[in-house]
Structure formats: C-alpha cells, structure tokens
Amino acid sequence: METDWRLIREIFFSFLKIGPVTFGGGYAMIPLIEREVVLKKGWITVKEVTEVFAIAQSVPGAIAINSAIFVGYRLAGLRGAVAAMLGVLLPTFWIVILLSVLYLHVQDNHYIESAFAGIRAAVVAIITYAAYKVGLTSIYDKTTGLIALVSVIVLYVLQVHPVIMILGGILTGLVALYIKKYFGIMTKLEKESEQIE
C-alpha cells in the first residue's frame, strides 16, 4: 500500500499545534484532541475518540501521547502513529527544557506565580469539561451511571490506585453483563445516538 505522506504531514502538524497550548497535563489535552480530529478534521467520530481515550488511560504512559499514537495509527498505521507521537511530544520536550533552564531565575517572581495560579484554576475547568464530554458517550444507562458514581465515591473515600479502578471497572462490566444475560435483559454496549455536542 502506498504511503499517504500528505496525511502523515497533516497528522504531525495537527498534534504539533495541540502540544504547546495545553497546560495541566494529558487530561487537559483531551478536548483539544477531540476538537482537532473529530470536529475540525473529521478523521474519526466522537464514539471512536472516546474509545481511544478510554484505552489510552488504561495502559501505562501519558494519556496525551497514548491517545495521539492510537489516533495516528488508526489513520495511517505505524507511520501515522510515529508522526502523531512526534507532533505531540516535540513542543512539550522543548518547552520543558526551556522552563528547566529558566526555572531558577523566575521561581520567586510574583507575576509568574500569579500566572501559574490562574493556569491551574483554568486547568480544573478544562479537565471537568473533558470528563463531561467523555461521560456523554461512556455513561448511557443505569448500569454505567452506577459504575461511574461508585467509582467516584471509591476514589474519593479510599483513594485507590487508578489501575485498581480500571481492573474494577473491567470486572464490574463483565459481572453486569453476566447478570443481565442470566435474567434475559438486553445489554446496550453503546449510546444509541452519537449526536453529541
């Protein structure tokens, strides 16, 4: 199969644009990735990108890089995955190097501290918005709603490791499927409508 270098360039530059403008870690990058690959480029659907985020946060590594690799691979195979990874990684790498060099000179600057306090507050809103968007496609019936609610309570009260939460989610999903099957209840595996904005 002939390599579509134009598509690979587009993948690289799309993720290159996302990296430098995202503060607050990988979860803050989720809305930007979704906007770029779903709304702007139309490469994948909302449901597909939600599945990508779910898989990306279930495996070791940063969710932003994992998500970029998944999307890149889905679009253009291994070359697409490498292009997406480099696109999302390179700006962050150089920014961190620059900040590391400047940190000792600006760490006590009140203007810089105030700016980062504002950024941290804004990041909370971005992550909340990302959770809301993922929730629109992941929570679609009473069972998934109950799993999400119990998971939040367990995380808040017991503060268990995320890996344990993911394993618990897998186990709970399988048990719920078995119980529904036993009682002859049809199991919905996705939301009926993808018209989510």
Secondary structure, 3 states (H helix, E strand, C coil): CCCCHHHHHHHHHHHHHHHHHCCCCHHHHHHHHHHHHHHHCCCCCHHHHHHHHHHHHHCCCCHHHHHHHHHHHHHHHHHHHHHHHHHHHHHHHHHHHHHHHHHHHHCCCHHHHHHHHHHHHHHHHHHHHHHHHHHHHHCCCHHHHHHHHHHHHHHHHHCCCHHHHHHHHHHHHHHHHHHHHHCCCCCCCCCCCCCCC
